[in-house]
């Protein structure tokens, strides 16, 4: 059988601790917020980061990848690294 709703998969199988990253101008911002809430409600540890745009730094969908030297990009990379290392 198939699971078409991620929340059903999480209920059935759980999920590891997660990092969810979004930004003020991310076209998936609403979806990321909902995913973070769903995982939290299921008891999954979630580190959530929603960066605000500032001046010339626009927080689009892939800002940590396209701009890893920005303070926000550095913060995201550290969040992901820490999570991967169990911190």
PDB file with SEQRES, HELIX, SHEET and CRYST1 records, atoms N, CA, C and O in Angstrom:
SEQRES   1 A   87  UNK UNK UNK UNK UNK UNK UNK UNK UNK UNK UNK UNK UNK          
SEQRES   2 A   87  UNK UNK UNK UNK UNK UNK UNK UNK UNK UNK UNK UNK UNK          
SEQRES   3 A   87  UNK UNK UNK UNK UNK UNK UNK UNK UNK UNK UNK UNK UNK          
SEQRES   4 A   87  UNK UNK UNK UNK UNK UNK UNK UNK UNK UNK UNK UNK UNK          
SEQRES   5 A   87  UNK UNK UNK UNK UNK UNK UNK UNK UNK UNK UNK UNK UNK          
SEQRES   6 A   87  UNK UNK UNK UNK UNK UNK UNK UNK UNK UNK UNK UNK UNK          
SEQRES   7 A   87  UNK UNK UNK UNK UNK UNK UNK UNK UNK                          
HELIX    1 AA1 UNK A    6  UNK A   13  1                                   8    
HELIX    2 AA2 UNK A   29  UNK A   41  1                                  13    
HELIX    3 AA3 UNK A   63  UNK A   66  1                                   4    
HELIX    4 AA4 UNK A   71  UNK A   84  1                                  14    
SHEET    1 AA1 2 UNK A  18  UNK A  23  0                                        
SHEET    2 AA1 2 UNK A  46  UNK A  51  1                                        
CRYST1    1.000    1.000    1.000  90.00  90.00  90.00 P 1           1          
ATOM      1  N   UNK A   1       0.837  -1.187   0.000  1.00  0.00           N  
ATOM      2  CA  UNK A   1       0.000   0.000   0.000  1.00  0.00           C  
ATOM      3  C   UNK A   1       0.882   1.251   0.000  1.00  0.00           C  
ATOM      4  O   UNK A   1       2.084   1.190   0.258  1.00  0.00           O  
ATOM      5  N   UNK A   2       0.260   2.356  -0.290  1.00  0.00           N  
ATOM      6  CA  UNK A   2       0.977   3.612  -0.378  1.00  0.00           C  
ATOM      7  C   UNK A   2       0.494   4.564   0.698  1.00  0.00           C  
ATOM      8  O   UNK A   2      -0.658   4.503   1.126  1.00  0.00           O  
ATOM      9  N   UNK A   3       1.379   5.440   1.127  1.00  0.00           N  
ATOM     10  CA  UNK A   3       1.023   6.520   2.041  1.00  0.00           C  
ATOM     11  C   UNK A   3       1.161   7.813   1.258  1.00  0.00           C  
ATOM     12  O   UNK A   3       2.240   8.138   0.762  1.00  0.00           O  
ATOM     13  N   UNK A   4       0.074   8.541   1.150  1.00  0.00           N  
ATOM     14  CA  UNK A   4       0.071   9.771   0.372  1.00  0.00           C  
ATOM     15  C   UNK A   4       0.167  11.018   1.256  1.00  0.00           C  
ATOM     16  O   UNK A   4       0.282  12.135   0.751  1.00  0.00           O  
ATOM     17  N   UNK A   5       0.121  10.828   2.541  1.00  0.00           N  
ATOM     18  CA  UNK A   5       0.152  11.938   3.488  1.00  0.00           C  
ATOM     19  C   UNK A   5       1.348  11.713   4.404  1.00  0.00           C  
ATOM     20  O   UNK A   5       1.396  10.725   5.136  1.00  0.00           O  
ATOM     21  N   UNK A   6       2.309  12.627   4.363  1.00  0.00           N  
ATOM     22  CA  UNK A   6       3.522  12.469   5.159  1.00  0.00           C  
ATOM     23  C   UNK A   6       3.220  12.294   6.639  1.00  0.00           C  
ATOM     24  O   UNK A   6       3.929  11.559   7.326  1.00  0.00           O  
ATOM     25  N   UNK A   7       2.189  12.951   7.142  1.00  0.00           N  
ATOM     26  CA  UNK A   7       1.871  12.812   8.566  1.00  0.00           C  
ATOM     27  C   UNK A   7       1.496  11.373   8.911  1.00  0.00           C  
ATOM     28  O   UNK A   7       1.759  10.914  10.023  1.00  0.00           O  
ATOM     29  N   UNK A   8       0.890  10.665   7.976  1.00  0.00           N  
ATOM     30  CA  UNK A   8       0.554   9.257   8.221  1.00  0.00           C  
ATOM     31  C   UNK A   8       1.824   8.403   8.310  1.00  0.00           C  
ATOM     32  O   UNK A   8       1.903   7.491   9.132  1.00  0.00           O  
ATOM     33  N   UNK A   9       2.801   8.695   7.477  1.00  0.00           N  
ATOM     34  CA  UNK A   9       4.074   7.976   7.526  1.00  0.00           C  
ATOM     35  C   UNK A   9       4.785   8.253   8.843  1.00  0.00           C  
ATOM     36  O   UNK A   9       5.354   7.340   9.441  1.00  0.00           O  
ATOM     37  N   UNK A  10       4.760   9.492   9.298  1.00  0.00           N  
ATOM     38  CA  UNK A  10       5.401   9.843  10.564  1.00  0.00           C  
ATOM     39  C   UNK A  10       4.696   9.149  11.720  1.00  0.00           C  
ATOM     40  O   UNK A  10       5.348   8.644  12.634  1.00  0.00           O  
ATOM     41  N   UNK A  11       3.371   9.123  11.686  1.00  0.00           N  
ATOM     42  CA  UNK A  11       2.620   8.424  12.738  1.00  0.00           C  
ATOM     43  C   UNK A  11       2.978   6.941  12.765  1.00  0.00           C  
ATOM     44  O   UNK A  11       3.137   6.357  13.837  1.00  0.00           O  
ATOM     45  N   UNK A  12       3.102   6.342  11.604  1.00  0.00           N  
ATOM     46  CA  UNK A  12       3.353   4.900  11.521  1.00  0.00           C  
ATOM     47  C   UNK A  12       4.808   4.531  11.813  1.00  0.00           C  
ATOM     48  O   UNK A  12       5.070   3.510  12.448  1.00  0.00           O  
ATOM     49  N   UNK A  13       5.751   5.352  11.355  1.00  0.00           N  
ATOM     50  CA  UNK A  13       7.161   4.959  11.406  1.00  0.00           C  
ATOM     51  C   UNK A  13       8.067   5.895  12.178  1.00  0.00           C  
ATOM     52  O   UNK A  13       9.233   5.576  12.411  1.00  0.00           O  
ATOM     53  N   UNK A  14       7.543   7.061  12.585  1.00  0.00           N  
ATOM     54  CA  UNK A  14       8.384   8.033  13.260  1.00  0.00           C  
ATOM     55  C   UNK A  14       9.251   8.790  12.278  1.00  0.00           C  
ATOM     56  O   UNK A  14       9.083   8.664  11.065  1.00  0.00           O  
ATOM     57  N   UNK A  15      10.175   9.573  12.798  1.00  0.00           N  
ATOM     58  CA  UNK A  15      11.093  10.355  11.972  1.00  0.00           C  
ATOM     59  C   UNK A  15      12.257  10.787  12.854  1.00  0.00           C  
ATOM     60  O   UNK A  15      12.098  10.923  14.067  1.00  0.00           O  
ATOM     61  N   UNK A  16      13.413  11.001  12.263  1.00  0.00           N  
ATOM     62  CA  UNK A  16      14.546  11.491  13.053  1.00  0.00           C  
ATOM     63  C   UNK A  16      14.367  12.968  13.379  1.00  0.00           C  
ATOM     64  O   UNK A  16      13.497  13.632  12.816  1.00  0.00           O  
ATOM     65  N   UNK A  17      15.187  13.477  14.285  1.00  0.00           N  
ATOM     66  CA  UNK A  17      15.159  14.914  14.542  1.00  0.00           C  
ATOM     67  C   UNK A  17      15.415  15.625  13.220  1.00  0.00           C  
ATOM     68  O   UNK A  17      16.149  15.126  12.367  1.00  0.00           O  
ATOM     69  N   UNK A  18      14.818  16.769  13.060  1.00  0.00           N  
ATOM     70  CA  UNK A  18      14.832  17.431  11.755  1.00  0.00           C  
ATOM     71  C   UNK A  18      15.188  18.900  11.872  1.00  0.00           C  
ATOM     72  O   UNK A  18      14.950  19.534  12.900  1.00  0.00           O  
ATOM     73  N   UNK A  19      15.758  19.425  10.812  1.00  0.00           N  
ATOM     74  CA  UNK A  19      15.994  20.861  10.669  1.00  0.00           C  
ATOM     75  C   UNK A  19      15.139  21.325   9.504  1.00  0.00           C  
ATOM     76  O   UNK A  19      15.231  20.783   8.402  1.00  0.00           O  
ATOM     77  N   UNK A  20      14.324  22.310   9.745  1.00  0.00           N  
ATOM     78  CA  UNK A  20      13.494  22.884   8.685  1.00  0.00           C  
ATOM     79  C   UNK A  20      13.900  24.347   8.538  1.00  0.00           C  
ATOM     80  O   UNK A  20      13.902  25.113   9.502  1.00  0.00           O  
ATOM     81  N   UNK A  21      14.239  24.706   7.316  1.00  0.00           N  
ATOM     82  CA  UNK A  21      14.739  26.044   7.014  1.00  0.00           C  
ATOM     83  C   UNK A  21      13.821  26.687   5.991  1.00  0.00           C  
ATOM     84  O   UNK A  21      13.441  26.069   4.997  1.00  0.00           O  
ATOM     85  N   UNK A  22      13.479  27.920   6.249  1.00  0.00           N  
ATOM     86  CA  UNK A  22      12.683  28.681   5.294  1.00  0.00           C  
ATOM     87  C   UNK A  22      13.114  30.136   5.386  1.00  0.00           C  
ATOM     88  O   UNK A  22      13.989  30.488   6.177  1.00  0.00           O  
ATOM     89  N   UNK A  23      12.509  30.952   4.597  1.00  0.00           N  
ATOM     90  CA  UNK A  23      12.840  32.368   4.609  1.00  0.00           C  
ATOM     91  C   UNK A  23      11.641  33.200   4.229  1.00  0.00           C  
ATOM     92  O   UNK A  23      10.646  32.703   3.701  1.00  0.00           O  
ATOM     93  N   UNK A  24      11.762  34.458   4.506  1.00  0.00           N  
ATOM     94  CA  UNK A  24      10.661  35.393   4.298  1.00  0.00           C  
ATOM     95  C   UNK A  24      10.104  35.357   2.878  1.00  0.00           C  
ATOM     96  O   UNK A  24       8.906  35.560   2.680  1.00  0.00           O  
ATOM     97  N   UNK A  25      10.961  35.100   1.888  1.00  0.00           N  
ATOM     98  CA  UNK A  25      10.517  35.110   0.496  1.00  0.00           C  
ATOM     99  C   UNK A  25      10.528  33.715  -0.135  1.00  0.00           C  
ATOM    100  O   UNK A  25      10.534  33.588  -1.360  1.00  0.00           O  
ATOM    101  N   UNK A  26      10.531  32.691   0.684  1.00  0.00           N  
ATOM    102  CA  UNK A  26      10.532  31.296   0.216  1.00  0.00           C  
ATOM    103  C   UNK A  26       9.134  30.923  -0.258  1.00  0.00           C  
ATOM    104  O   UNK A  26       8.162  31.070   0.483  1.00  0.00           O  
ATOM    105  N   UNK A  27       9.033  30.442  -1.492  1.00  0.00           N  
ATOM    106  CA  UNK A  27       7.714  30.066  -2.017  1.00  0.00           C  
ATOM    107  C   UNK A  27       7.130  28.863  -1.285  1.00  0.00           C  
ATOM    108  O   UNK A  27       5.936  28.593  -1.416  1.00  0.00           O  
ATOM    109  N   UNK A  28       7.934  28.138  -0.521  1.00  0.00           N  
ATOM    110  CA  UNK A  28       7.436  27.001   0.267  1.00  0.00           C  
ATOM    111  C   UNK A  28       7.325  27.332   1.758  1.00  0.00           C  
ATOM    112  O   UNK A  28       7.209  26.427   2.584  1.00  0.00           O  
ATOM    113  N   UNK A  29       7.357  28.596   2.099  1.00  0.00           N  
ATOM    114  CA  UNK A  29       7.347  29.002   3.509  1.00  0.00           C  
ATOM    115  C   UNK A  29       6.144  28.432   4.273  1.00  0.00           C  
ATOM    116  O   UNK A  29       6.305  27.881   5.362  1.00  0.00           O  
ATOM    117  N   UNK A  30       4.962  28.562   3.711  1.00  0.00           N  
ATOM    118  CA  UNK A  30       3.761  28.052   4.378  1.00  0.00           C  
ATOM    119  C   UNK A  30       3.862  26.537   4.571  1.00  0.00           C  
ATOM    120  O   UNK A  30       3.532  26.023   5.639  1.00  0.00           O  
ATOM    121  N   UNK A  31       4.314  25.829   3.545  1.00  0.00           N  
ATOM    122  CA  UNK A  31       4.470  24.375   3.647  1.00  0.00           C  
ATOM    123  C   UNK A  31       5.506  24.000   4.703  1.00  0.00           C  
ATOM    124  O   UNK A  31       5.306  23.055   5.466  1.00  0.00           O  
ATOM    125  N   UNK A  32       6.613  24.744   4.746  1.00  0.00           N  
ATOM    126  CA  UNK A  32       7.642  24.470   5.745  1.00  0.00           C  
ATOM    127  C   UNK A  32       7.119  24.690   7.158  1.00  0.00           C  
ATOM    128  O   UNK A  32       7.402  23.898   8.058  1.00  0.00           O  
ATOM    129  N   UNK A  33       6.364  25.752   7.353  1.00  0.00           N  
ATOM    130  CA  UNK A  33       5.753  26.008   8.667  1.00  0.00           C  
ATOM    131  C   UNK A  33       4.830  24.860   9.060  1.00  0.00           C  
ATOM    132  O   UNK A  33       4.873  24.385  10.195  1.00  0.00           O  
ATOM    133  N   UNK A  34       4.002  24.419   8.130  1.00  0.00           N  
ATOM    134  CA  UNK A  34       3.072  23.320   8.415  1.00  0.00           C  
ATOM    135  C   UNK A  34       3.810  22.019   8.704  1.00  0.00           C  
ATOM    136  O   UNK A  34       3.402  21.261   9.585  1.00  0.00           O  
ATOM    137  N   UNK A  35       4.893  21.749   7.972  1.00  0.00           N  
ATOM    138  CA  UNK A  35       5.680  20.550   8.221  1.00  0.00           C  
ATOM    139  C   UNK A  35       6.296  20.592   9.613  1.00  0.00           C  
ATOM    140  O   UNK A  35       6.268  19.596  10.337  1.00  0.00           O  
ATOM    141  N   UNK A  36       6.842  21.722   9.985  1.00  0.00           N  
ATOM    142  CA  UNK A  36       7.415  21.858  11.322  1.00  0.00           C  
ATOM    143  C   UNK A  36       6.392  21.634  12.417  1.00  0.00           C  
ATOM    144  O   UNK A  36       6.672  20.960  13.409  1.00  0.00           O  
ATOM    145  N   UNK A  37       5.212  22.192  12.242  1.00  0.00           N  
ATOM    146  CA  UNK A  37       4.139  22.002  13.219  1.00  0.00           C  
ATOM    147  C   UNK A  37       3.709  20.545  13.297  1.00  0.00           C  
ATOM    148  O   UNK A  37       3.511  20.014  14.390  1.00  0.00           O  
ATOM    149  N   UNK A  38       3.565  19.895  12.149  1.00  0.00           N  
ATOM    150  CA  UNK A  38       3.136  18.501  12.117  1.00  0.00           C  
ATOM    151  C   UNK A  38       4.156  17.608  12.817  1.00  0.00           C  
ATOM    152  O   UNK A  38       3.788  16.754  13.623  1.00  0.00           O  
ATOM    153  N   UNK A  39       5.428  17.804  12.511  1.00  0.00           N  
ATOM    154  CA  UNK A  39       6.457  16.983  13.150  1.00  0.00           C  
ATOM    155  C   UNK A  39       6.486  17.215  14.654  1.00  0.00           C  
ATOM    156  O   UNK A  39       6.598  16.264  15.428  1.00  0.00           O  
ATOM    157  N   UNK A  40       6.385  18.460  15.069  1.00  0.00           N  
ATOM    158  CA  UNK A  40       6.372  18.775  16.498  1.00  0.00           C  
ATOM    159  C   UNK A  40       5.189  18.121  17.206  1.00  0.00           C  
ATOM    160  O   UNK A  40       5.330  17.583  18.304  1.00  0.00           O  
ATOM    161  N   UNK A  41       4.021  18.172  16.566  1.00  0.00           N  
ATOM    162  CA  UNK A  41       2.835  17.541  17.160  1.00  0.00           C  
ATOM    163  C   UNK A  41       2.996  16.028  17.298  1.00  0.00           C  
ATOM    164  O   UNK A  41       2.370  15.411  18.159  1.00  0.00           O  
ATOM    165  N   UNK A  42       3.828  15.436  16.455  1.00  0.00           N  
ATOM    166  CA  UNK A  42       4.086  13.992  16.521  1.00  0.00           C  
ATOM    167  C   UNK A  42       5.230  13.667  17.475  1.00  0.00           C  
ATOM    168  O   UNK A  42       5.633  12.510  17.588  1.00  0.00           O  
ATOM    169  N   UNK A  43       5.753  14.679  18.159  1.00  0.00           N  
ATOM    170  CA  UNK A  43       6.817  14.462  19.128  1.00  0.00           C  
ATOM    171  C   UNK A  43       8.212  14.382  18.532  1.00  0.00           C  
ATOM    172  O   UNK A  43       9.147  13.933  19.195  1.00  0.00           O  
ATOM    173  N   UNK A  44       8.359  14.810  17.292  1.00  0.00           N  
ATOM    174  CA  UNK A  44       9.660  14.800  16.638  1.00  0.00           C  
ATOM    175  C   UNK A  44      10.387  16.101  16.988  1.00  0.00           C  
ATOM    176  O   UNK A  44       9.805  17.183  16.913  1.00  0.00           O  
ATOM    177  N   UNK A  45      11.658  15.989  17.368  1.00  0.00           N  
ATOM    178  CA  UNK A  45      12.453  17.178  17.652  1.00  0.00           C  
ATOM    179  C   UNK A  45      12.679  17.939  16.355  1.00  0.00           C  
ATOM    180  O   UNK A  45      13.164  17.374  15.375  1.00  0.00           O  
ATOM    181  N   UNK A  46      12.327  19.219  16.349  1.00  0.00           N  
ATOM    182  CA  UNK A  46      12.461  20.049  15.156  1.00  0.00           C  
ATOM    183  C   UNK A  46      13.225  21.316  15.510  1.00  0.00           C  
ATOM    184  O   UNK A  46      12.874  22.033  16.447  1.00  0.00           O  
ATOM    185  N   UNK A  47      14.267  21.573  14.749  1.00  0.00           N  
ATOM    186  CA  UNK A  47      14.956  22.856  14.817  1.00  0.00           C  
ATOM    187  C   UNK A  47      14.453  23.631  13.609  1.00  0.00           C  
ATOM    188  O   UNK A  47      14.693  23.238  12.467  1.00  0.00           O  
ATOM    189  N   UNK A  48      13.764  24.720  13.860  1.00  0.00           N  
ATOM    190  CA  UNK A  48      13.106  25.484  12.793  1.00  0.00           C  
ATOM    191  C   UNK A  48      13.753  26.849  12.683  1.00  0.00           C  
ATOM    192  O   UNK A  48      13.959  27.528  13.690  1.00  0.00           O  
ATOM    193  N   UNK A  49      14.074  27.253  11.467  1.00  0.00           N  
ATOM    194  CA  UNK A  49      14.678  28.566  11.247  1.00  0.00           C  
ATOM    195  C   UNK A  49      13.973  29.254  10.089  1.00  0.00           C  
ATOM    196  O   UNK A  49      13.906  28.721   8.981  1.00  0.00           O  
ATOM    197  N   UNK A  50      13.449  30.443  10.358  1.00  0.00           N  
ATOM    198  CA  UNK A  50      12.736  31.244   9.370  1.00  0.00           C  
ATOM    199  C   UNK A  50      13.450  32.589   9.292  1.00  0.00           C  
ATOM    200  O   UNK A  50      13.255  33.449  10.151  1.00  0.00           O  
ATOM    201  N   UNK A  51      14.272  32.771   8.267  1.00  0.00           N  
ATOM    202  CA  UNK A  51      15.097  33.971   8.154  1.00  0.00           C  
ATOM    203  C   UNK A  51      14.334  35.120   7.519  1.00  0.00           C  
ATOM    204  O   UNK A  51      13.578  34.939   6.565  1.00  0.00           O  
ATOM    205  N   UNK A  52      14.550  36.302   8.070  1.00  0.00           N  
ATOM    206  CA  UNK A  52      13.956  37.510   7.520  1.00  0.00           C  
ATOM    207  C   UNK A  52      14.906  38.113   6.491  1.00  0.00           C  
ATOM    208  O   UNK A  52      16.123  38.093   6.674  1.00  0.00           O  
ATOM    209  N   UNK A  53      14.356  38.636   5.434  1.00  0.00           N  
ATOM    210  CA  UNK A  53      15.157  39.354   4.445  1.00  0.00           C  
ATOM    211  C   UNK A  53      15.679  40.630   5.089  1.00  0.00           C  
ATOM    212  O   UNK A  53      15.036  41.219   5.958  1.00  0.00           O  
ATOM    213  N   UNK A  54      16.865  41.044   4.639  1.00  0.00           N  
ATOM    214  CA  UNK A  54      17.472  42.241   5.218  1.00  0.00           C  
ATOM    215  C   UNK A  54      18.303  42.943   4.150  1.00  0.00           C  
ATOM    216  O   UNK A  54      19.287  42.390   3.659  1.00  0.00           O  
ATOM    217  N   UNK A  55      17.910  44.142   3.798  1.00  0.00           N  
ATOM    218  CA  UNK A  55      18.653  44.901   2.795  1.00  0.00           C  
ATOM    219  C   UNK A  55      18.744  44.150   1.482  1.00  0.00           C  
ATOM    220  O   UNK A  55      17.727  43.821   0.871  1.00  0.00           O  
ATOM    221  N   UNK A  56      19.976  43.879   1.047  1.00  0.00           N  
ATOM    222  CA  UNK A  56      20.215  43.165  -0.210  1.00  0.00           C  
ATOM    223  C   UNK A  56      20.096  41.653  -0.061  1.00  0.00           C  
ATOM    224  O   UNK A  56      20.145  40.930  -1.056  1.00  0.00           O  
ATOM    225  N   UNK A  57      19.940  41.168   1.164  1.00  0.00           N  
ATOM    226  CA  UNK A  57      19.877  39.721   1.400  1.00  0.00           C  
ATOM    227  C   UNK A  57      18.409  39.284   1.401  1.00  0.00           C  
ATOM    228  O   UNK A  57      17.684  39.503   2.372  1.00  0.00           O  
ATOM    229  N   UNK A  58      17.992  38.674   0.312  1.00  0.00           N  
ATOM    230  CA  UNK A  58      16.625  38.201   0.161  1.00  0.00           C  
ATOM    231  C   UNK A  58      16.588  36.713   0.482  1.00  0.00           C  
ATOM    232  O   UNK A  58      17.342  35.929  -0.095  1.00  0.00           O  
ATOM    233  N   UNK A  59      15.718  36.328   1.396  1.00  0.00           N  
ATOM    234  CA  UNK A  59      15.639  34.945   1.849  1.00  0.00           C  
ATOM    235  C   UNK A  59      14.660  34.153   0.984  1.00  0.00           C  
ATOM    236  O   UNK A  59      13.521  33.882   1.367  1.00  0.00           O  
ATOM    237  N   UNK A  60      15.157  33.796  -0.199  1.00  0.00           N  
ATOM    238  CA  UNK A  60      14.406  32.965  -1.124  1.00  0.00           C  
ATOM    239  C   UNK A  60      14.562  31.500  -0.728  1.00  0.00           C  
ATOM    240  O   UNK A  60      15.158  31.186   0.303  1.00  0.00           O  
ATOM    241  N   UNK A  61      14.029  30.621  -1.542  1.00  0.00           N  
ATOM    242  CA  UNK A  61      13.974  29.193  -1.235  1.00  0.00           C  
ATOM    243  C   UNK A  61      15.338  28.565  -0.925  1.00  0.00           C  
ATOM    244  O   UNK A  61      15.435  27.786   0.023  1.00  0.00           O  
ATOM    245  N   UNK A  62      16.363  28.864  -1.667  1.00  0.00           N  
ATOM    246  CA  UNK A  62      17.643  28.165  -1.488  1.00  0.00           C  
ATOM    247  C   UNK A  62      18.763  29.089  -1.002  1.00  0.00           C  
ATOM    248  O   UNK A  62      19.929  28.865  -1.326  1.00  0.00           O  
ATOM    249  N   UNK A  63      18.425  30.111  -0.237  1.00  0.00           N  
ATOM    250  CA  UNK A  63      19.447  31.073   0.182  1.00  0.00           C  
ATOM    251  C   UNK A  63      20.636  30.442   0.903  1.00  0.00           C  
ATOM    252  O   UNK A  63      21.751  30.926   0.708  1.00  0.00           O  
ATOM    253  N   UNK A  64      20.486  29.402   1.719  1.00  0.00           N  
ATOM    254  CA  UNK A  64      21.679  28.855   2.391  1.00  0.00           C  
ATOM    255  C   UNK A  64      22.649  28.184   1.414  1.00  0.00           C  
ATOM    256  O   UNK A  64      23.851  28.106   1.670  1.00  0.00           O  
ATOM    257  N   UNK A  65      22.110  27.704   0.299  1.00  0.00           N  
ATOM    258  CA  UNK A  65      22.956  27.050  -0.703  1.00  0.00           C  
ATOM    259  C   UNK A  65      23.567  28.091  -1.637  1.00  0.00           C  
ATOM    260  O   UNK A  65      24.756  28.030  -1.950  1.00  0.00           O  
ATOM    261  N   UNK A  66      22.761  29.031  -2.072  1.00  0.00           N  
ATOM    262  CA  UNK A  66      23.258  30.026  -3.023  1.00  0.00           C  
ATOM    263  C   UNK A  66      24.109  31.098  -2.352  1.00  0.00           C  
ATOM    264  O   UNK A  66      24.932  31.736  -3.009  1.00  0.00           O  
ATOM    265  N   UNK A  67      23.919  31.298  -1.064  1.00  0.00           N  
ATOM    266  CA  UNK A  67      24.656  32.349  -0.336  1.00  0.00           C  
ATOM    267  C   UNK A  67      25.144  31.824   1.017  1.00  0.00           C  
ATOM    268  O   UNK A  67      24.721  32.326   2.058  1.00  0.00           O  
ATOM    269  N   UNK A  68      26.022  30.826   1.015  1.00  0.00           N  
ATOM    270  CA  UNK A  68      26.461  30.228   2.283  1.00  0.00           C  
ATOM    271  C   UNK A  68      27.327  31.143   3.141  1.00  0.00           C  
ATOM    272  O   UNK A  68      27.564  30.846   4.312  1.00  0.00           O  
ATOM    273  N   UNK A  69      27.801  32.250   2.576  1.00  0.00           N  
ATOM    274  CA  UNK A  69      28.626  33.167   3.367  1.00  0.00           C  
ATOM    275  C   UNK A  69      27.802  34.222   4.102  1.00  0.00           C  
ATOM    276  O   UNK A  69      28.325  34.917   4.974  1.00  0.00           O  
ATOM    277  N   UNK A  70      26.533  34.347   3.762  1.00  0.00           N  
ATOM    278  CA  UNK A  70      25.666  35.266   4.503  1.00  0.00           C  
ATOM    279  C   UNK A  70      25.542  34.767   5.945  1.00  0.00           C  
ATOM    280  O   UNK A  70      25.661  33.566   6.186  1.00  0.00           O  
ATOM    281  N   UNK A  71      25.308  35.655   6.897  1.00  0.00           N  
ATOM    282  CA  UNK A  71      25.119  35.201   8.284  1.00  0.00           C  
ATOM    283  C   UNK A  71      23.998  34.160   8.407  1.00  0.00           C  
ATOM    284  O   UNK A  71      24.116  33.203   9.172  1.00  0.00           O  
ATOM    285  N   UNK A  72      22.925  34.352   7.658  1.00  0.00           N  
ATOM    286  CA  UNK A  72      21.804  33.409   7.708  1.00  0.00           C  
ATOM    287  C   UNK A  72      22.210  32.049   7.132  1.00  0.00           C  
ATOM    288  O   UNK A  72      21.830  31.006   7.663  1.00  0.00           O  
ATOM    289  N   UNK A  73      22.979  32.070   6.050  1.00  0.00           N  
ATOM    290  CA  UNK A  73      23.466  30.832   5.450  1.00  0.00           C  
ATOM    291  C   UNK A  73      24.390  30.083   6.398  1.00  0.00           C  
ATOM    292  O   UNK A  73      24.293  28.863   6.529  1.00  0.00           O  
ATOM    293  N   UNK A  74      25.286  30.810   7.058  1.00  0.00           N  
ATOM    294  CA  UNK A  74      26.191  30.196   8.037  1.00  0.00           C  
ATOM    295  C   UNK A  74      25.401  29.570   9.187  1.00  0.00           C  
ATOM    296  O   UNK A  74      25.719  28.477   9.654  1.00  0.00           O  
ATOM    297  N   UNK A  75      24.369  30.284   9.631  1.00  0.00           N  
ATOM    298  CA  UNK A  75      23.539  29.763  10.725  1.00  0.00           C  
ATOM    299  C   UNK A  75      22.859  28.450  10.318  1.00  0.00           C  
ATOM    300  O   UNK A  75      22.825  27.495  11.094  1.00  0.00           O  
ATOM    301  N   UNK A  76      22.326  28.413   9.112  1.00  0.00           N  
ATOM    302  CA  UNK A  76      21.651  27.202   8.615  1.00  0.00           C  
ATOM    303  C   UNK A  76      22.639  26.044   8.521  1.00  0.00           C  
ATOM    304  O   UNK A  76      22.330  24.931   8.946  1.00  0.00           O  
ATOM    305  N   UNK A  77      23.807  26.293   7.978  1.00  0.00           N  
ATOM    306  CA  UNK A  77      24.805  25.229   7.853  1.00  0.00           C  
ATOM    307  C   UNK A  77      25.170  24.681   9.228  1.00  0.00           C  
ATOM    308  O   UNK A  77      25.322  23.470   9.390  1.00  0.00           O  
ATOM    309  N   UNK A  78      25.314  25.562  10.221  1.00  0.00           N  
ATOM    310  CA  UNK A  78      25.616  25.101  11.586  1.00  0.00           C  
ATOM    311  C   UNK A  78      24.460  24.309  12.158  1.00  0.00           C  
ATOM    312  O   UNK A  78      24.684  23.279  12.793  1.00  0.00           O  
ATOM    313  N   UNK A  79      23.226  24.757  11.954  1.00  0.00           N  
ATOM    314  CA  UNK A  79      22.060  24.004  12.436  1.00  0.00           C  
ATOM    315  C   UNK A  79      22.049  22.588  11.879  1.00  0.00           C  
ATOM    316  O   UNK A  79      21.849  21.621  12.613  1.00  0.00           O  
ATOM    317  N   UNK A  80      22.266  22.479  10.574  1.00  0.00           N  
ATOM    318  CA  UNK A  80      22.241  21.170   9.922  1.00  0.00           C  
ATOM    319  C   UNK A  80      23.388  20.308  10.411  1.00  0.00           C  
ATOM    320  O   UNK A  80      23.204  19.124  10.693  1.00  0.00           O  
ATOM    321  N   UNK A  81      24.575  20.899  10.512  1.00  0.00           N  
ATOM    322  CA  UNK A  81      25.744  20.152  10.994  1.00  0.00           C  
ATOM    323  C   UNK A  81      25.537  19.668  12.424  1.00  0.00           C  
ATOM    324  O   UNK A  81      25.793  18.504  12.735  1.00  0.00           O  
ATOM    325  N   UNK A  82      25.077  20.556  13.286  1.00  0.00           N  
ATOM    326  CA  UNK A  82      24.822  20.175  14.680  1.00  0.00           C  
ATOM    327  C   UNK A  82      23.790  19.059  14.775  1.00  0.00           C  
ATOM    328  O   UNK A  82      23.959  18.114  15.545  1.00  0.00           O  
ATOM    329  N   UNK A  83      22.730  19.169  13.999  1.00  0.00           N  
ATOM    330  CA  UNK A  83      21.692  18.145  14.020  1.00  0.00           C  
ATOM    331  C   UNK A  83      22.247  16.790  13.558  1.00  0.00           C  
ATOM    332  O   UNK A  83      21.949  15.754  14.152  1.00  0.00           O  
ATOM    333  N   UNK A  84      23.047  16.813  12.503  1.00  0.00           N  
ATOM    334  CA  UNK A  84      23.636  15.586  11.979  1.00  0.00           C  
ATOM    335  C   UNK A  84      24.598  14.940  12.981  1.00  0.00           C  
ATOM    336  O   UNK A  84      24.796  13.725  12.980  1.00  0.00           O  
ATOM    337  N   UNK A  85      25.192  15.784  13.838  1.00  0.00           N  
ATOM    338  CA  UNK A  85      26.132  15.290  14.845  1.00  0.00           C  
ATOM    339  C   UNK A  85      25.488  15.093  16.220  1.00  0.00           C  
ATOM    340  O   UNK A  85      26.184  14.949  17.225  1.00  0.00           O  
ATOM    341  N   UNK A  86      24.165  15.089  16.250  1.00  0.00           N  
ATOM    342  CA  UNK A  86      23.445  14.801  17.489  1.00  0.00           C  
ATOM    343  C   UNK A  86      23.469  15.898  18.527  1.00  0.00           C  
ATOM    344  O   UNK A  86      23.262  15.631  19.710  1.00  0.00           O  
ATOM    345  N   UNK A  87      23.716  17.126  18.111  1.00  0.00           N  
ATOM    346  CA  UNK A  87      23.746  18.255  19.061  1.00  0.00           C  
ATOM    347  C   UNK A  87      22.426  18.978  19.064  1.00  0.00           C  
ATOM    348  O   UNK A  87      22.258  19.953  19.796  1.00  0.00           O  
TER     349      UNK A  87                                                      
END                                                                             
